[in-house]
Amino acid sequence: MVKIKIDGVEFEVDEKKNLIDAAKDVGVDIPYFCYHPALSVVGMCRMCLIEIEGVPRLQAACNTPVKENMGIITKSDRVKEARAGTMEFLLANHPLDCPVCDKAGECRLQDNAFGSGTGHSRFEFHKRNVPQEEIGSNLIINHNRCIVCYRCVRFEEEKVGESNLGLFERGNHSLIGLANNEPINHNYQGALADICPVGALLNNKTLFKSRVWWYKSHSSVCHGCSTGCNVTTNVRDNKMYRYMVKEDHEKNMFFLCDKGRFDLDWMNENRLFSYMENGTPSTSVSVIPKIVNALRSTNGIAVIGGAHESNENLVRIKSALTELAKELSKPIHFEVRVTDPQYKETEQVDFLLTKDYHPNTRGALDLGISAPQGLTGIISEILSGSIDLVFVLKEEIPSSIVGKATIVQMDTNITSSVKAANFAAPVKIFADEAGSFTNKNGLKQNFEKSTEPPKGLLSSAEFFERILSEIRTKEEALLGNR
């Protein structure tokens, strides 16, 4: 740590940071466009100009490292004039289309224009007009809004490892475009739209869906894989509309892949809200007693899946199954690992996405929820008849066991497995509750409740607790008062 002065006030800051991040840590905001803490510094936008005591010219804060006893000025008339000039140049050709721009309400250009602009432009000529283009399978570029900050180009080269985008032409004709005339098709098109500080890059999947100020936002964790990226959920009318990156400098979390970002429709559509028997809608009053009777007459019981559940739910499920095993005097095999990547060390698909598409495999294993024989051993026991009742927890039913055992599918959506199971029970999605996931590195991260479940809908833990209660109630009824 070193001591520096910002606008005459002394602060202690991290000497490893540049002036933008160091100032932000102590509550002083320096405006910028092209700078990003996870990307290389290029100093292209000139928005972060500041005065440094003893240096005659204004300096860019993004590429100026912190030094002991440095004195900087961020609010002088000279600095304000420079920033206002930068904003005037950036807005010279920028269209006044905030009312129809998806970035409105979370646009850095709007913020900086309000904080550092003059409210008046001396540009009296026709603004340039370049047609909008589709440059990816889920990416649009509006050239007229682009301020050539170069963030998108740097992100692709430095993080994705591809060079699809480049800067072409010069001066007033400069624009960002495709380098090889082939559309972008990688897993980070949403991230490209995210890091664009203006509304130049937009995703087709979220275009014109909602205004940002209509959302209710909550802190959460991406459910897409075992990396556990921090996200902010955007909910409107109790529907999940968007995942947005929640930046965390300490955890080095700045981006989100498309697999997690756009895998949201299942939370809003095709939901399972009724109990089912042999693919036909039924009721809990009818289905649960039949499951209880099956538990009493079974040879062996297995529960497979669970890595989509929160740590808190898994603790309750494990406890309920332990009590259930005592009540029935039968062992219950509980295995969360249902795919090959869950049995291996973490394998990366790219710099964020892993091959394990479960958010809480590590949390389940840390709780000791795994069977010594693994899924293969459990399937062998099912085929041999020693296990003849299987609870499948938010996973596909292994095709080899269909018809070989009584299957109870617990799921959030109407799937082929729900229709193929003997019984199906609807359960809450993870966003219906607060909880935590443990990522691939053992980092336990909390998420908030984002949506309200329908009244009476149980979580997976509550379902097993209800089964346990039914078993105990019937036991008491059989024994009577003696």
N, C-alpha and C positions, 0 to 999 in steps of 0.2 A: 504494500500500500504506500502511496505517496500523497503529499499535500499539494493541492492546486487551488487557485482562486478563480471563481466563476462570477463575473459581474461584481467583483469586490468582496465576495463572501468565500471564506476558506472552507474547503471540503477535503476529506480523505477518500481517495478513490483507488481502484485497482490499476496498477501501472501497466498491466498487460493489455488494457483496453484502449480503443481509440477515443477521441473526444466525444463522439456522439453517444456511445454506450456508457462512458464514464459519467457524462453529464446526466444521462437518463437515470442512472442508478441513484443520483442524489436529487432527482425531481426537476431537473432542468431539461426541457425539450428543445432540441435543435432540429429544425425541419429538414427533410431530405426526400429524395425520390429514388435515386439509383442505388443507394447503399442497402445492403442486406447482411446481417451478422453472420450468415452461413455461406456467403459467396465472396469472391475476391473483390477488392476495392478498385474502382475505376475512376471515380470522381468525375462523372460525365455531366451530371445535372447542374452542378454549381449552386444548389439550393442551400447547402449547409455551410455557407461562408461565414466566418467569424473573424474577429480581431484577436491577435496574440500580442501581448505587450512586448515591445522591443522589435517587432517584425513590421516593416512598413506596409506590406501588402496584405490584403485579406487572404485567409487560408481556408481550404476545405477541411472541415472537421473530420470527415470520414477517413482521410488518409493521414491524419496528424496524430501520432502516438502521444500518450500522456507522459509528462516529464515532471520531476520534482520542482516545486516552486513556480510552475508555469502559471501565468495569469492570462485568462481569456475573457473576451467581452462578447456577449451574444445579443445584446439589445441596444447597441449604440445606433445613432442616426445613420452612420455610415453603413453598418451591417443591414439595417432595415431597408435602406435605399438599394443596396445590392440585391437583396432577396426580392424586393418589389420589381426590380429590373428583370431578374430571372423569370419571375412569374409572368411579366408582361410578354416576354419572348415566347414562353411556353403556351400562353393563351392566344397568341396572335392568330394561329390557324386552328386552334381547338374549337370544335363546334359547341354551341350552347344547347346541348341536348341532354342535360341532366334529368329532365322529366321523363325521358324514355330510356335512360341508361341504367342497366342492371347494377352498376357499381355505385349509384347514387346512395348516399347515406353511410358508405364505408370507403369513400374515395379519398385518397391522400391529396389529390389535386384540389378537391373541394376544401379540404381542411387547410391546406397551405395557402390557397387563394384567399380564404377568409382570414387566416392569421397573418399572412405576409403580403398579400396583394393590395392594390390601390383601389379596386372597384371601378377603374376606368381604363380603357384601352385606347391608345393612339393609332391603332392599326385600322386604316380606313379602306383597305383594298378587299377584293373578294378572297375569302378563305379557300385554301386548296381543297379539292374534293376528290378523294381516291375511293373507288368502289370497295365495299366490304368483301372479304373472301373467307371461304371455308378452307382452313389449312390443316385440319385434322379430322379424324373420325368423330371427334366431339369438341372441336375447337374452331372458333371464329375470330378473325382479326378485323378490327375497325381501324384502318390506317389513319383516319382523320383524328382519332383520339390519342394516337400513340405519341409519347413525348420522347421516344428514343432513349430510354434509360438503360437499355441493354440487359436488364435483369433476366429476361426470358432466354436470351442467347447464352448468358453465363450459367444459368441453372441447367440447361440442357448439356452443355459441355462439361461442367464440373460435377454434376450430380447424376444425371441420367447416363452420361457417357455417349451422347449422340450429338450431332451437329446439323439438325434439321433447319435451324433458323440462322439468318445472317442479316447484316446491315448493308443495304444497297443504295446507290446514288450518293449525291453530296448536297450539302446545304439544305435549302428549302425543299429539295426533292428527296431527301433521305427517307427511307422507310425500311421496316423490318419485314422480311419475306422468307419464303422457302428457298433453301439453298440448292435443292436438287429437284424441285418441282414434283416431289412425291409427298402425299399427305402424312402428317404425323400420326403414328399409330402406337405410341408407347403408353405406359401405365401412369403417366404423370401429366396428362393434359389438364386435369383439374388444378394441379399445382402451378402450372403455367398461368392459368387465369387468376389464381390466388395471389401470386407474387407481382402481377402487373399492378402498379400503383394507381392506374386509371382504368377506364372501361374499354381498353383497346383489345384485350384478350378475354373472350367469354365462352362459356360452355353451353352447347346446345341443350343439354339435359336440364339445365336450371334457368334457361333464358325465359324472361317474362313470367316467371312462376309467382313471384311475390316480392313486395317491397321489404327491405331489410328491417325496417322499424315495426313491421307487423309480427315479427318473430318473438317468441319467448326463448331465451337462451339459457343453457345449463352446461356446466363443465362435465365432460364425459371422457371415455376411452374408446377408441375405435375397436370394433368387434371383428374386423376382417382377418387378422392373423395374430401371431404370437408376439409381434413387435410392441403393440400397445401404444400407438401414437395418441398423444393428447389432442382432444377435439372439443369444440363447442357445438352443441346440438342446437339447431334452429327449428323450433316447433311452432306450428300455427294451426288453430282449430283442432288441437290434439293429434296432428299428423306430423310425422318427421319429414321435413323438407330438405334440410342440408346438414352436412358435417363441414365445419370450418376448422382450420388448424388453430390450435391453441399453443402459441409459441412458448417454449420453456428453455431458456438459455442454459440452465444448470444441467438439464437432462439432454441437451443438444437435440431438441425436437423442434423442427421448423416446417416440416413438410408432411404431406399425406398422399398416399397413392390412390389411384382411381378405383381399385378394387374395393377398398374400404369406404372411400368417399361416396361412391354412387350406389352401393349395395344397401338401399334403403326402402325400396318399393315393398319388400316383404313385410315391413313393419306396418304398412298402411293398407295393403290389399291381400285378398285371399286368406284372411285370418281364420283360424279355427276357434270358434266360440262355443261349440256344443260338443258333448260327449258323443262318441260313435261306437257302434257295435257292428262288426263285419262290414264296414263301409257305409252304414246307414245311420243317419242322425238319431241320437237317443238322448237320455237325460242322466244326470249323475245319480239320481234315485234308483235308476235301473241298472246302470253300469257298475257302480262302485260295489254293491253287494255281490255281484257276480265275480268281480276281481277278488274280493275277500274270500269267497268260497273257493276260488281257484288257488289262492294262497294256502288255504287249509289242507287242500287235497294234493298239493304238488309234491313231486319228488325232490326238486331242487330249484333254486331261484337265482337269477342273474340280473344285474342292472348294468347296461352298457351305455356309454356316453356320459356327458356331464361337463365337458370342457368348455361349453358355451355358458355355463352357470357362473355366478359370482362366487367368491370365496365364502361369503356369508351363507348363501344358499347351500353350498356344498357341505359346510359344517353341519347345518341343520339336517340335510339329507342323510349324511353319514350317521348322525346321532339317531335319526328315526329308523334307519335300516338296522342299526345295532339293537335297538329295542325290539324291533319287529322280529329279528332273528331269535331273540330270547323268548318272545311270546309264542313263536311257532316251533321253537326248538329245532330250527333248521338253519344251516349256513346260507348266507346271501353273498354271492360273488359280485363285486362292484369294480368295473373296469372302465376308465374314462378314455383310454386310448383305442380309437377305432380306425385310424389311418396309419400308414407306414411312417410318415414324417414325425408322428408323435412318439415313436419308439427310438428315434435317432437324435443325434446332436442337431442343433439348429442349422437348417440349410436355407440360404438366401436365394430368392428368385431375382431380386435386384437389391438396391441399397437400403430399401425399407421392407418390402414384402418378403415374408418367409413362406416355405412350403407347408407349414402347419397353419391351416386356416381356422384355428381355434384361439380365442383370446386368453384362455385360462388353463391350458394344459399344465403349465408349470405350477400354478396354484393348486391344482388338483393333486399333482404328484407330491407337492410339499405337504399336503394333508394326508398323504399315504393312501390315496384312493386309487389303487391298482391291484389287480389280481396276479399272483405269482405265475399262473399259466398264460396270462395275457389273453387277448381276444381269440387267438387261434385255439388256445386250450379250452376256452369257454364254448366256442362253436363245436369243438369235438365232443364235449360233454353233452351238448344239446342234441347232437346227432346220435349219440349213444343212448339218450333217454334219461341220463342222470340229472339233467336240468331240463325242466319242461314248462317253466314260466319265465318269461323274459320281459323286463321293462327296458324300452329303448328311449333314451332321453335326448330329444332334439337331434337325432341322427337318422340316417337311412337304415332300414332293416337289412342286415346281410342276407343276400338272396338265398344262400344255402340253408337258412333256418326257417324259411317260410313254410308253414305246414308241418314243421317238426316240433313246434312248441306253441303254447298259448302266448301270444305277443300283445303287450300293452304299450302302445305308442304314445309318448307324451310329447306334444309339439305345439308350436305357435301358429302353424299354417296348415292348410289342407294340401297334403302332399300324397304322392303315390304310396308312401309308407303308411300314412294314416288310413288310406283306403284298403290297404292289404292287411292291416293288423286286425286281430280279433277284437280288441278294444282300443279306443283312442281317447285321450284326455287332453283338453285344452289347457295351456299354461301361459303365464305372462312372458312377455319379451323382457330382456334385461333392462331396457329403458323404462319399464314400468316400476322399477325399484331402484333405490340407492344401494351401492355396494362397492366391490373392488375386484379388479383382475390383477393377476401377477404375470408380468411379461416374461419373455424368454430369458432375460438376465436376472430374474428373481426380484424385480422391482414391483412392489405392490402399489397400485394406483387406484384411488377412489374415483367413483363416478356418481353424479347426482341423478335423482329421479327426473326424467324428462317428460314422460307422458303419463296420462291417467288411464289405468286399465278399466275395462267394463266391470261394473259391480258384480261381485261374486266370483270373478275369475281368480283362480288360485295360482300361486307360483309352484314350481316343481317341489320345493321343500314343503309347502303347505299341503300339496297333494299327498305326499308320503305320510305326513303327520295326520292327515284325515284318515288314510288307510289304517294307520296304527290305532287311531281312536276307535275306528269301526271294529277292528279286531278285538280290542280291549272291551268294548261295549258288549259285543256278542259273547265274550268269555264270561263277563259278569252275569249276563242274562242266563247263560247255561248253568252257572254255579248256583245262582239265586242267593237268598239271604239265609245263612246257616249259623 
